[in-house]
Amino acid sequence: MPTQNNSSPDVTAAAILNVILEDAARKRASDVHIEPLADKLRIRFRIDGHLEQQAERPLHELETLLNRVRAISSLDYTSRLPQDGHFELTVEIKDAQEKSIPKKPEKNKEPAPLREALAALFNDGDEVSEDVPAKEQDPAPPSSGMHPSGVYVLDVRVSIFPTVYGDAAVFRLLNRSDILIPLDDLGMNPEERNLINGLITRSYGMLLITGPSGSGKTTTLYSILQELKGKDKNIVTLEDPVEFYFGDIRQTQIRNDWGLTYAVGMRSILRQDPDVLMVGEIRDQETAEHAMRASLIGRLVGSTVHSNTTIGTIARLIDMNIERSLIAYAVNGIIAQRLLRSLCTACKVADTAPSKLALEHIGLKEEEGSFMKAVGCKECNNTGYVGRMGIYSVLVFTNKLRAMIVDRAPFNELQTYVEGEGMRTLRERAAEKVKMGVTSIEEAVRAV
C-alpha cells in the first residue's frame, strides 16, 4: 500500500501535474491522456501520432488531480458534463543524468521515467530509497526526439469527459518553441517549395491547407505567415486558438462565449484593411464564403480544411453548399499533407520480406528498392521511430481545372486531370520516402 503523503492535496496534485507535463514535453508528446479504468488510473502520451502507455496510478488519485486541472483551467467543479478549458504552464526540462529520482525495482523490467517520478512523489512502497539514484544515462542525442534542456512554455488545451469509471481528461500540448518553423525547414522537396512559393507570392486568392487533425496544418500556415510578414503588409488573423504569438502580426482569438465566431469575425475583418488574412479553419458555409469573397477583392487568404486530399477538399467545399464558381475562381491552390514517422537511424534494418499487399497499397514493387523497417532501441524508446517528417501534395489551380469545376465534372475526372498535369499524390510522396529508406512501408500505409 502507498504511504500517506503529508502535503496538502492541492500541492500534491500540482506536483503530479507538473511531473506528467514535464515528461510529456521532454518526449515531445502532442497529447496526454489521463484515463480512469475499472481498477486503476492509466496515463498515456501520444508521441509522433501514436499512443504509448507511460504509467499507472491508484484510481483514488483521479479526483484530486482533476480538481487541480479544473482550478487552473477555470472549469466548474460541480459539473459532470463535458468541459473544455485552457491553461499555461512553464516547465523546466533537464538532461537525464541531471536527475536523481528514487526508483522502485521491478523484476526483469526497468521502470519508465514517469513511473519513477510519480512513485517518488508518493514514496510508493518500502523498497523506495532516497539513496538509490536513477540509472545514469547519457544526454538524449539530437536525433532522439527528446527536447533538449531548457525552460518551455506549454499552452495546454483541456478536455474533460465523463466515463463510467470517472472523468477522463485529455490535454493537447502546444509547445510554443515547436510551432514556428521556417518554411524551408518543413521538409518539402524543391518542386513542392517552388509551387508553394508561387502561390504565396500572389497578391490575392485563397490557399487552403488540408489534412486530418494532427497532420501539421497550422504549423504550415504559421510558416507561411512568417515568410510573408513585413513592414509593407498588414497581416490579420482569426484563430481558435492562437497557438503562437507573433508580436508583429494582428491576431484575434475566436471567443464563442462572447459571440465572436469565425462567421462574425469575417463580417467585419475587411474593415481592418488586411493585405493578408489568415482564417484558422473553414468550419461553415458563411465563413468560407466571406473568406473566398475577400480573396476575390485583392486579399491573399490562407486557411485550413479537414479533408484527406486536394480534390477531396473541393468536394468538401461543395458539400458546404458553396457555389462551384466561387470555389473555382477564389481558390488558387490546395496543399494536402500528412506526417510520417521517421525511422530511427540507430536501429533500422533492411526489410527483407516486405508485405506485397502493403507495397501495392503505396504503388511500389519489391524490386523497386531496398526497403527499411523499424526495430526499436534505447535511442528511440523501443519504438523504432524518432520524430516525424511532412509529405505534401500541392495542387495549383489552372484555367482548365476551374472550368471543369464550374461545369460539374465528376471528382474522379478532376483527379485524373490534375495527376495528368503533374500533381503528385500523397501516396506517391509516401512511396518516395519509403524508397529513400527514411520511413517504413507500414508507416506509409498507415498515413495514406
N, C-alpha and C positions, 0 to 999 in steps of 0.2 A: 504494500500500500504506500502511495506517496505520502511523504511527511507534510505537515501543515506549514504553510508559508506565513510568516508573521507580518508581511507587508499588507497594506490595505488592498482590497480587491481592485480598486481603480489603478493603483500603482502597478500591481501585478499585471493587469490587463494591458496597460500601456507598454510594459516591458515585453510581454508576449508579442504584441502587435509590432513593436519595433524590431524584434528579432526576426519575425516572419518576413516583414517587408524588406529588411536589410538583406536577408538571404535571397529573397526574390530578385532584388535589384542587382545583387552581385552576380546572379545566374542569368541576368537579362530576361527574366520571365515577363511575359506580357499580361498574364492574369494569375491571380491567386484564388483558389477555391477552398473555402472552409466549409466542410460538409458533415452534418450530423448523420451518423449511421445508427443501426439498431443498438450497438453497444460501445461505440467509440466515436471520436471526432477525427476525421481524416483531413489532412492538408495536402493539396496538390498544386503544382505550378504548371502553367502552360509555357513551355520553353520551345522556341523555334516551331511553334504551331502544334506541339504535341503535349498532352497532359502527362505529367510524371509525378508519382507519389513521393512526398518528402518526409512526412511524419504522421504519427497518430498520437492522440492525446485522450485522456478521460473525457467522456461526454459531458460531465458536470461543469467543465471549464467553458462550455459554449456561451452560456448566457452572460457571464461576466465579460467575456471578450466582446460579444456583440453589443453589450451596453456601452462599452468604451467606444466602439465604432459609431454607434448611434449618437453619442455625445459629441464627438468631434466632427460628425457629418451633419449635425443639426437635424436629426431624424426624430420621429415620435417614438418614445419608449413604449407607449401603451398600445400602439397599433400593431396588429398582426396581419395587416395587408402588405402586399409587396411595396417596397420603398426604394427610391433611388436617391443617392446623395453624393457628396464630394468632400474631400479634404486634401490638404497638402502636408507632406512630411519630409523633413530633411534627415537623410541617413548618411552615416559615415561607413565606408567600406574599407576594410583593412586586408592586407595580404594574409594568406592562410598562416604563415609562420609567425605573424604578429600576435595571433590569438592563443590563449591557453584556456581551453574550455574543458571542464570536467566531463568525463565520459563514463558511461556505464558499459562495461564489456559485454558483448553478445557472442555466443558460441558460433564460431566459424563465420562471423559477419562483422564487418567494420561499421559502426553506426554512421549514418549520414550526418553532416554538419548541423542541419536544422534540428534533428532529433537530439543531438548532443546539447545544443544551446538551450532548447526548451527544457530538457532534463535538468540542466544546470540551474535554470531559474527556479525550479521547484524542488531541487535537491532530491530527485526521484531515487528511492531505493537506498539500501545500506551500502551498496558497492560503489556509490559515487564518492569520489575523494577529491578534495580541493588540491591535493598534492600531485594528482596524476594529470599531467598536461596532455593536450591532444597531440596526436601523432604529428611530428613536424613534417611539413610539406614544402615543396618548392613553390615560389610565387607562380600564380597562374600565368602561362605564357600568352603572348598577344593573340595566338591563334585559338586559345582555349574557349573563347566565347564568354569568359568572365569579365565583368567590369574591373578596370584597374582601381587601385586605391584612390580614395578621394571622397569629397562630400557631394552628394547628389540631392536635388530637389525632386521628389516624386509628386506628381499630380495624380491622385487616386480617385477613380470613379467607383462608387459603391452600389451594388445591387443586393438587397436583402429580400429573400423569397421564402415563404412558409413551406415546410415539408412535414411529413407525418412524424418525424423524429425531432423536429425543432426547426428554427430558421436557418437557412443556408445563406452564406454570403459569398459573393464573387467580387473581387477587386480588379479593375482594369488599371494597370500601372502605366503612366506616361512619364518617362524619364526625359526631362527637357533637354538633356545633353545628347540624347539619341535622335531627336525628332528632326533637327535641321541638318540635312546632309547636302552638300553641293551636288548639283545635277550631274556633274562629271563623275561623281563617286557612287552613283546608283547602280553601276554595273552594266549600263547599256553598251551595246556594241556601236561602232562608228555609224553604221547605217541608221540605227534607231535614234541615235543622238542627233544626226543631221535632220531626220524627219521631224523630230520634236522641236528642234531649233527653228525650222521653217514655220511651224505652227505658232510658236510663242513670240516670234518677231513680227507677226502681222499686227496691224493697228486695231483690228476689230474681228469679231467672230467668236465662236464658242469652242472650247476644248474640254472634252469630257474624259474623265479617268474612271475606269470601271473594273470591278472585281468583287469577290466576296469580302465579308468582314475579315480584317486582319491581313489583307493582301498588300498593304503598304500604300494605299491610295492617297491618304492625307500626307504622308511623307513626300510622295512625288509632287503633290500640289504645292507644299511648302517649298520644296526645292526650286520649283518653277517661279514662285513669288520672289525667292531670294535672288534668282537670276534677273528678274525684271525690275526690281526696286531701284530707284534712283531719284535724283532731285527733279527730273523733268516729268515724273509720273505720279499721279495721285492714285494710290492703291487702297481700295476699301474692301473689307471682308465682312461676311456674315457667317458665324461659325457656331457649332454646337457639339462639343465645347471648343473653346480656344485652347489648342494643345501646345502652342508655342507663342510666346510674346515677342514680337519683333522689335518693338521700341520705336521704329520709324515707319510703321505702317498702321493705318487706321483700322483697327479690328473691333468688331462688335460681337458680343456673346448673345446668342438667342436665349430669351427668357420666356418660356411658355407661361410661367406663373404671373408674369406681368402682361401677358398678351402679345409679347414680341416674338412672333413666329417668323419662320422664313418668309412666308407669304406677306405678312405685314411689313417686314423689313424691306422686301423687294419693292413694295409700292412706293416707298419714299426715297430709296437709296440713290436714285439717279440725280436727285436734287443736291447730293454731295459732290457732284461733278467728278465722278471717277474716270480715270483712264483705263484702269484695270479693276475688275470686280471678281472677287473670289467668293463663291457660294459653297459652303461646306458640303452640302448634299442636296440633290434634287429629290424631294420626297413626294411632291404632289404636282398636279397639273398647273395650278396657279403660279407656284414658284418657278416651274420650268418655263412657262410662257413669258413671265416677266424677264427671266434671265435671257431667254432667246431674243426677245424684242430689244433688250439692251444691247445685245451683240450686233443687231442689225442697224443700230443708230450710232455706231462708231466706238463701241466699247469692246475691249478684249475680256471675255468672261471665261473663268475656269470653274469647274465643279466636278463632283463625283456622283456616280450612279451605281446602285447594287445590281450588277448583271454579270454574266460569265464571259461574254465575247464581245467583239466590236459590233458585229451585226446583231447580236442579242440585245445590245444597248438600243439600237434603232427600234427593235421590236418592243422593248420596254417602254420607250417614249410614246410609241403609238398606242400601247395599252393604257397609257395615262390620258388618252383622248387628245393628244397634241396633234395639230394639223400636220399632215405629211409635208406640205410646202414649207411650214415654219421650221421643221426639223431639217429639211433638205438645204435651206438657204441660210440658216443661222449657224449650223454646226460646221466647223472647219475640219475637225479631226477627233478621233477617239483613240485612247490608249487603254488596252486591256492588259492587266498584269496579274502575276502570281509571285509568291515567294517560295523558292525551293531550298531545302536544307542542303548545306554543303558538306560533303564527305570529310571526315577527319583525316588530315594528311598523315597523321602519326600511325593510323591503324588500317586504313582502307587497303583492300586486297583485290586481285583480279576476280571477276565474276566468270568462272569457267563454265558454268551451266545456267545461263540466263533463261528465264521463262519465255518461251516463244509467244505465248499469249500476251504477256506484258510488252514484249518488243513490238508485236503487232499493233498494240494499242497506241504506241507513240510513233508508229510508222518506220520502225527500224528492222533490219535483218541481222542475224547473228554474225554474218561475215562482214558487216559494215564497220566493225571496230573492236577494240579490246575494252570491254566494259569493266567498271569497278563496283564493288559493293561495300556496305557498312559492316564493321566487325564490333568495335567498342573497346575502349581502353581508358586509363585514368585521365588522359588529356581531354576526353570528351564525355566524362562521367558515364562511360559504358553505353553511350547511345549510338556511337558510330558517326555522329554528325556534329559539326561545330559551326554555328552561325547560319545565316541564310543569304541567298542571292536573288535578285529580281530577274524575271523574264518578262518581256514586253512584246505585244503585238500592236503595231501602230497603223491606224487607218487614216489616210488623208483623203478627204472628200474631193472628188473630181466632178466636172460638169455632167459626165455620163452617169455617175452614181446618183447625183442629185435628181436627174431626170427619171432614173429608174425608181427612186423612192416616191416621187410625185405620181408616177404612172402606176403605182401599186404593184410593182414587180414582186414575185414571191421571194421570201427571205433566202431560200436555197439558191435562187438565181443571183441575188446580191452577193452571197458568199462566193459563188463560182466566179463572178466578175472580179471582185476585189482580189481574190487569190490569183486570178489570171493577170491582174495588173501588178502583181509582185508583193502583195501583203503577206507577211509570214505569220502563221498562226501560232498560238501559244504552244500547241503540241509540237510544232516544228522547232520552236525555240527550246523547249524542254529536251527534245531529242538531241539538239546540238550540245547542250550541257552534259548529257549522258555520254556522248561520243568524246567529249573533252576529258572525261573521267573526273569531273568535279562534283557530280551527284550520281545517285544510283538509279537504276531502272525503276525500282519500286517507288522511289520518291517522285520521279517524274510522272508515273502512273497516278499516284495519289493526288498530285497537284492539278493535273489536266485531264 
